[in-house]
Every structure is written in structure tokens, then in C-alpha cells.
Amino acid sequence: MATHIKSIIEEFLKEKKAEAKSTGKIERIVEENLGENLKKHVRLQRIYKKNLYFRSDSSSASYEFRLRREVLLKAVKKEFPDIEGVKIKIGDYD
């Protein structure tokens, strides 16, 4: 029983490490494709069900982000073809 739990924990940690690595790559791609001003107001919140979720603290930054959304999605899909969409909400960062 203990070896079974150990293998489950090891697999979970391995998945989390891979997820963190992917998140770092996606954040790098986002930074390369957003302007300086936009980077100050928009943050990657999470990756869930093949979508990237962003949070903006400014409605004007959110609008500008929506204008650039397709370019950003195309850049992310080059390395992560399974990503299907990009979404953004206005509000404080968590």
C-alpha cells in the first residue's frame, strides 16, 4: 500500500513539474508578444482546459489585449498546439 501511495505522489510531482515548465514557457511567449505598457496591466492567471486565462487591472489594457489575442494565440500554438483559446477578465490579481 505504501509503495502505491509513493508512486501516486511521484507521478503527481512529475506532472506538476512539467506543468510549471510549460507555464514558464507560455509566460515567456506572452512577454515577447505584448507591449511594455500591456505587460504592466495583464497577468497570466492560469491554464485550464486548453485555455489561457488572463487577468487585467485596467479596462483599456483588457481591450488592447483583446485586439492582440489572435496574434498571441498563434505564437503560443507554435509551441503548444493543444491550446485552444485565450480569455481575459478585468479585476484585481489574485
Steps between C-alpha positions, in 0.01 A plus 500: 500500500780744589676441167174567318459835678865581434458437127185717491683785674801467270277512191315804637827685568629412154185643340521818709864549399412462131207739545724762662747469214222549244363799689843661496530453124152642444578802720817563294300486175241738644767748608656493153167573332354768727609862507675651801189684618280194463739283702451734796125440509443141382604176675460135413264366764482130412491235233182295511327270251722604207443873560724775632327723754632851556405770748525874432487785749395747232210500255706678234778239534236227476368654178849527351570140603186383319624673185828304522344172614522318165867590451576379850305177451684429175838551673405270789364234263839474330638334814177374655261398220240363743420849638161599358423845635598810692261668745535812712310649792524838664573508873770489763774241478467209741 
